[in-house]
């Protein structure tokens, strides 16, 4: 007798949906793929860009003392020596002697009496803990023998610290002020996984806020409230969000205080964004390493000092996975299962779908004319192939908040049906009023 098939968990369903609808899929798949490396398809790149734009607007346009930067991915090799990454950017690693699987020691309870390998189930089979530096090495120069050893950046923050005085002077900023950056980072993770949650290549959204010594605590509180409020503003379920404070004995080498915003993913509570009081560690380290003055001179107080830094650091890929997990829905309509993404309209890759009831009797032409009117104002998708029900389902799976249908009544009174994704409610509006309707309903990114 065949064993019953195990029902797929929510995470498996989200992964399947992402591939089926061109949101995220494995990279280099025709060659067997690369572990935990993903490509973002036509709709995934829109979702990612929309989140990125929301973050950028929140962190720069909403403040008159925060500016942007796009620093290099490959920095001078001595940067990582001064920052402490060569010495401290390590993960403890163990191998299972039986199945040869590799794990982060922090993920296993190695201090209990009996430790079981999560892969093969064998007990007390692990090697001694070894430390593994997670930075990707490269060679700078045309020939490996002639070039110098370098690294792909494991975080975007260091470029901000190196440039902070140039940015301050050219942007004519006074303390307190911030520098924001979105960009790629690379970490040679021991155990990447959980889809796009932990990958070796990812994007960070970071803002480094420069303050006077002694003012870090009040700014930490300010940014804690502000960052959690931003995540709430995207419609994320607040019951799935919480704060985690790092104990003093578990702080990173640069941190004086650290908090994580955690989200309850289908695979458990995990870090989404970190807020750190870095003190003057970074500027002092680069001042000592480079021999260059990294201090600030206050002309009013006539004193010179190293500013302290409050950091907010979020993973763009993790933020995208959060909104996908939070928006995933299943219901039943007329006896059929429906899957949809209840995305905030600002994040949805398509704002409105134009779906004529049929493609004959001039309805397809009306739909195309409507698309021409809306193109350039909104992200619009025209679909005239297949049954109207199936086309609705495709748009629901992509999280499209509105579907607009020219039908036979359109021929009589120039009105169209607007269907809401979540409630499935419908209303009729004049075809000439569609642009204004969408402009009013959508918080267009």
Buried (B, 14 or more C-beta within 10 A) or exposed (E): EEEEEEEEEEBEBBBEBBBEBBBBBBBEEEEEEBEBBBEBBEBBBBBBBBBBBBBBEBBBEEBEBBBBBEBEBEBBBEBBEBBBBBEEBBBBBBBBBBBEBBBBBEEBEEEEEEBBBEEBEBEEBBEEEEEBBBBBEBEEEEEEEEEEEBBBBBBBBBBBBBBBBEBBEEBEBEBBBBBBBBBEBBBBBBBBEBBBBBBBBBBBBBBBBBBBEEBBEEBBEEBBEBBBEBBEEBBBEEEBBEEEEBEEEEBBEBBBBBBBBBBBBBBEBBBBBBBBBBBBBBBBBBBEBBEEEBBBEEEEEEEEBBBBBBBBBBBBBBBBBBBBBBBBBEEEEEEEEBBBBBBBBBBBBBBBBBBBBEBEEEBBEBBBEBBEBBEEEBBBBBBBEEEBEEBBBBBBBBBBBBBBBBBEBBEEEEBBBBBEBBEBEEEBBEBEBBBEBBEEBBEEB
